[in-house]
Structures are given as C-alpha cells and as structure tokens.
C-alpha cells in the first residue's frame, strides 16, 4: 500500500470472497468469546445460590470464579492474558463496585490478583461503568470486544477486552465475564482469513483503526478512516454482534 487511504495492487473484484472472509472473522471472534462460558457460568452461580437463600451474594463469594480463571489462563495455547468477573453497581450485598480479576504472572507462570481503586473518592478511581466492554453488555445485552487499548498493568501491551453479560433470572444484569487478549495473539486468528483474499486487505474497527492487515503499509493501531469510504475498495461488515469491524480489500 502506498498510503492509509488507498489499497494498491488492483485485482479482479470478488465481493463474495470479501463477505466470506468477514464470516470467517466473525466465527473466529465468536469462538474466542465462547471460551468465557465457564467463567460466566461460575459468576452467575454466585447469584443463583444466593437467590435460593433470599439474599444477594457478598463480594468474597465471587472468589469462586478463580477456578474458571485458572482454567482459562493455564489452558495449553491459551491466548488470554487476564480475565475475571466485573460486577454491576448494587449487585452485591456489601460492595457497590467490585472486580475479581487475575492475570498471568512473570514469564507467564501462575496468576496474580489485580487490585484496582474502586472508591469514587480515590484520585486513581477506575470507573469501569463507562467503558465500552462493560457498558455495551449492560445496555445492549450483547457480548463486546473493545480495543485495542493499553493493558491496566501499563506494560506497553495492547489488548482487546472481550466481555459477555452475566444475566441471572430474578436479578437481571449482574456484571460481565471478561478477559484481555493481547492484540498480537488475536492477530494470529485474524490475519489468515485476510491473506486468503486476492490482493491487499485490512480489518478495521468502527473508528477506522487497523486491527490486522496483510501489508506493512497499514500498521496495527493506525487510523485508516479513508478506507471505509474509498469507492474503489470492496468492503464487508463482520457479522458478529460483538464487533463493529469491516473487512476492506483493494
């Protein structure tokens, strides 16, 4: 590519190929989100058990999700860097905001608990309520993949946060089961379908930011909004409710 606004190397137009690529990418994203099923079930179980006793669970009871977290992080070939449960305001009996989150330890060995400032009066208050990976599942009842963003540990690692709503009969939305996937690990799923297309191709998010591409002219994380409006390019939306991604081929 010669710029971020146009794709080079003209090839025969194959709209069906671009749409097929988009479907493959949707399947890849949905497969990643499906890995959160065990974590989501573990979190929901806290409210189900408490509801059977006519109460809301306490924050300490959410420690039960650690088993599901450990399974995700320790799974051979796991792409997850950290994951856990993030609670909706008022869903617990003894805490308005609460996060149960673990991440990989040094050199990927073991797990460490993430500690966050969740008191609104704290200068470093982490208000997850306004972040897309929490707000979309809460407001729209659907899974969400947000990012890329720098991880909370400030390790200069770009991650995509994947989240699924935790909804419990009688309690409604109680939070999300979520996890961070390094963008480099996600690229290994996203690039092969793009490479199957003739010519050069890129995957953009709704802001026009590059998530993956088959050319070094479009580095990951760069903005290429012009591609979303380029009349010479072929485009197809990725048909997953969790993302607002578009495949673009020149």
C-alpha positions as CSV (number, residue, x, y, z in Angstrom):
1,X,0.0,0.0,0.0
2,X,1.2,3.5,-0.7
3,X,-0.9,5.2,1.9
4,X,-3.5,4.6,4.6
5,X,-6.3,5.9,2.4
6,X,-5.9,3.6,-0.6
7,X,-5.0,0.0,-1.3
8,X,-2.7,-0.9,-4.2
9,X,-2.3,-3.9,-6.5
10,X,-5.6,-3.9,-8.5
11,X,-7.2,-7.3,-8.7
12,X,-10.5,-8.7,-10.0
13,X,-13.4,-7.7,-7.8
14,X,-14.8,-10.6,-5.8
15,X,-17.4,-9.3,-3.4
16,X,-18.3,-12.9,-2.4
17,X,-14.7,-13.5,-1.3
18,X,-14.7,-10.4,1.0
19,X,-18.1,-11.5,2.5
20,X,-16.7,-15.0,3.0
21,X,-13.7,-13.6,4.8
22,X,-15.9,-11.5,7.0
23,X,-17.9,-14.6,8.0
24,X,-14.6,-16.4,8.9
25,X,-13.6,-13.5,11.0
26,X,-16.9,-13.5,12.8
27,X,-16.6,-17.2,13.6
28,X,-13.1,-16.5,15.0
29,X,-14.3,-13.7,17.3
30,X,-17.3,-15.7,18.5
31,X,-15.0,-18.7,19.2
32,X,-12.9,-16.5,21.5
33,X,-16.0,-15.2,23.3
34,X,-17.3,-18.8,23.7
35,X,-14.2,-19.5,25.8
36,X,-15.7,-17.3,28.5
37,X,-18.7,-19.5,29.0
38,X,-17.2,-21.4,32.0
39,X,-16.3,-18.1,33.7
40,X,-19.7,-16.6,33.0
41,X,-21.4,-19.7,34.5
42,X,-19.2,-19.6,37.6
43,X,-20.1,-15.9,38.2
44,X,-23.8,-16.5,37.6
45,X,-23.8,-19.4,40.1
46,X,-22.9,-16.9,42.9
47,X,-26.2,-15.1,42.4
48,X,-28.2,-18.2,41.8
49,X,-27.1,-19.8,45.1
50,X,-27.6,-16.5,47.0
51,X,-31.1,-16.0,45.4
52,X,-32.1,-19.5,46.6
53,X,-31.4,-18.2,50.2
54,X,-33.3,-14.9,49.5
55,X,-30.2,-12.7,49.5
56,X,-27.6,-11.1,47.3
57,X,-24.1,-12.6,47.4
58,X,-21.2,-10.9,49.2
59,X,-18.0,-9.9,47.3
60,X,-16.0,-12.7,49.0
61,X,-18.2,-15.3,47.4
62,X,-17.0,-14.3,43.9
63,X,-13.7,-15.8,44.7
64,X,-15.3,-19.0,43.3
65,X,-14.6,-17.7,39.8
66,X,-10.9,-18.1,40.3
67,X,-11.1,-21.7,39.3
68,X,-12.6,-20.8,35.9
69,X,-10.0,-18.1,35.5
70,X,-7.2,-20.5,36.3
71,X,-8.5,-22.9,33.7
72,X,-8.6,-20.3,31.0
73,X,-5.1,-19.0,31.7
74,X,-3.5,-22.4,32.1
75,X,-5.1,-24.0,29.0
76,X,-2.4,-25.1,26.5
77,X,-2.1,-22.5,23.8
78,X,-4.3,-20.0,25.8
79,X,-4.4,-16.6,24.3
80,X,-5.8,-14.9,27.4
81,X,-3.5,-12.6,29.4
82,X,-6.0,-11.9,32.2
83,X,-9.7,-12.4,33.0
84,X,-12.3,-12.4,35.6
85,X,-15.7,-11.0,36.7
86,X,-16.7,-7.4,36.9
87,X,-19.8,-6.6,38.9
88,X,-22.7,-4.2,38.2
89,X,-23.3,-1.5,40.8
90,X,-25.6,-2.7,43.6
91,X,-25.5,-6.4,42.6
92,X,-23.5,-7.4,45.7
93,X,-24.7,-7.1,49.3
94,X,-21.5,-5.4,50.6
95,X,-19.8,-3.6,47.7
96,X,-21.1,-1.2,45.1
97,X,-18.3,-1.8,42.7
98,X,-16.2,-5.0,42.6
99,X,-13.7,-6.7,40.3
100,X,-12.4,-10.3,40.6
101,X,-9.6,-10.4,38.1
102,X,-6.4,-12.4,37.7
103,X,-3.6,-12.1,35.2
104,X,-0.6,-14.1,34.2
105,X,2.4,-13.9,36.5
106,X,6.0,-13.2,35.5
107,X,7.1,-15.1,32.4
108,X,3.5,-16.4,32.1
109,X,3.8,-18.6,35.2
110,X,1.0,-18.7,37.7
111,X,-1.6,-16.0,38.3
112,X,-1.7,-12.7,40.2
113,X,-4.7,-10.8,41.5
114,X,-5.4,-7.4,40.0
115,X,-6.0,-4.6,42.6
116,X,-7.9,-1.5,41.5
117,X,-9.0,1.7,43.1
118,X,-12.8,1.4,43.1
119,X,-13.7,4.2,45.5
120,X,-15.0,7.2,43.6
121,X,-13.3,9.4,46.1
122,X,-9.9,7.9,45.2
123,X,-7.7,10.0,42.9
124,X,-7.0,6.8,40.9
125,X,-10.6,5.7,40.8
126,X,-11.1,3.1,38.0
127,X,-14.7,3.7,36.7
128,X,-15.3,0.6,34.6
129,X,-19.0,1.5,34.4
130,X,-18.3,3.9,31.5
131,X,-16.0,1.7,29.5
132,X,-17.3,0.0,26.3
133,X,-16.5,-3.6,27.3
134,X,-18.8,-3.1,30.3
135,X,-21.4,-0.6,29.0
136,X,-22.3,-2.5,25.9
137,X,-23.2,-5.8,27.6
138,X,-25.1,-3.8,30.2
139,X,-27.0,-1.5,27.9
140,X,-27.4,-3.8,24.9
141,X,-27.4,-7.3,26.4
142,X,-24.7,-8.5,24.0
143,X,-21.1,-9.5,24.1
144,X,-18.5,-6.9,23.3
145,X,-14.9,-6.8,22.0
146,X,-13.3,-3.4,22.8
147,X,-9.9,-2.0,21.9
148,X,-7.1,-2.0,21.2
149,X,-6.1,-0.4,24.4
150,X,-3.0,-0.4,26.7
151,X,-3.5,-3.0,29.4
152,X,-4.1,-1.9,33.0
153,X,-0.6,-3.0,34.1
154,X,0.9,-0.4,31.9
155,X,3.2,-3.0,30.3
156,X,3.0,-1.4,26.9
157,X,0.9,-4.3,25.8
158,X,-2.0,-3.7,23.5
159,X,-5.0,-5.8,24.3
160,X,-8.6,-6.4,23.2
161,X,-11.0,-6.7,26.1
162,X,-13.7,-9.4,25.4
163,X,-16.8,-9.4,27.6
164,X,-20.0,-11.3,27.9
165,X,-23.0,-10.2,30.0
166,X,-23.9,-12.2,33.1
167,X,-27.7,-12.2,33.5
168,X,-29.4,-14.1,36.2
169,X,-33.2,-14.8,36.5
170,X,-34.7,-12.6,39.1
171,X,-31.5,-10.5,39.4
172,X,-31.1,-9.3,35.9
173,X,-27.7,-8.0,34.7
174,X,-25.2,-8.5,37.5
175,X,-22.0,-7.8,35.6
176,X,-19.7,-9.3,32.9
177,X,-17.4,-12.2,32.5
178,X,-14.4,-10.7,30.6
179,X,-10.8,-11.2,29.6
180,X,-7.9,-9.4,27.9
181,X,-6.4,-10.9,24.8
182,X,-3.1,-9.4,23.6
183,X,-3.7,-8.0,20.1
184,X,-0.7,-9.9,18.8
185,X,-2.4,-13.2,19.9
186,X,-5.7,-12.1,18.3
187,X,-3.9,-11.2,15.0
188,X,-2.9,-14.9,14.6
189,X,-6.7,-15.6,14.2
190,X,-7.5,-12.5,12.1
191,X,-4.7,-12.5,9.6
192,X,-5.2,-15.9,7.9
193,X,-8.7,-15.1,6.5
194,X,-7.4,-11.8,5.2
195,X,-4.5,-13.5,3.5
196,X,-6.9,-15.8,1.7
197,X,-8.2,-12.7,-0.2
198,X,-6.6,-11.8,-3.5
199,X,-4.6,-8.5,-3.2
200,X,-4.2,-6.5,-0.1
201,X,-6.7,-6.4,2.7
202,X,-7.3,-4.9,6.2
203,X,-9.6,-5.3,9.1
204,X,-10.8,-2.0,10.6
205,X,-12.8,-1.2,13.7
206,X,-15.7,1.3,13.7
207,X,-13.3,4.2,14.2
208,X,-11.2,3.2,11.2
209,X,-8.4,1.8,13.3
210,X,-6.4,-1.1,11.8
211,X,-6.8,-4.3,13.7
212,X,-5.0,-6.6,11.2
213,X,-3.7,-6.2,7.7
214,X,-1.8,-8.1,5.0
215,X,0.5,-5.2,4.3
216,X,3.1,-3.4,6.4
217,X,1.8,-0.1,5.0
218,X,-1.1,-0.3,7.5
219,X,0.5,-1.0,10.9
220,X,-1.8,-2.3,13.6
221,X,-3.3,0.5,15.6
222,X,-3.0,3.1,12.9
223,X,-6.0,5.1,11.7
224,X,-7.2,4.4,8.1
225,X,-10.6,6.0,8.0
226,X,-10.3,6.8,4.3
227,X,-10.6,3.1,3.5
228,X,-14.1,3.0,4.9
229,X,-15.2,5.5,2.3
230,X,-13.0,4.6,-0.6
231,X,-15.3,3.9,-3.6
232,X,-12.7,1.7,-5.2
233,X,-12.4,-0.7,-2.3
234,X,-14.6,-3.7,-1.5
235,X,-16.0,-3.9,2.0
236,X,-18.0,-6.3,4.1
237,X,-19.1,-5.9,7.7
238,X,-18.1,-8.7,10.1
239,X,-21.4,-10.4,11.0
240,X,-20.8,-10.7,14.8
241,X,-23.0,-8.8,17.2
242,X,-19.9,-8.3,19.4
243,X,-17.9,-6.1,17.0
244,X,-18.3,-3.2,14.5
245,X,-15.5,-4.4,12.2
246,X,-15.2,-4.1,8.5
247,X,-13.1,-6.0,6.0
248,X,-11.6,-3.8,3.2
249,X,-9.9,-5.1,0.1
250,X,-8.3,-3.1,-2.7
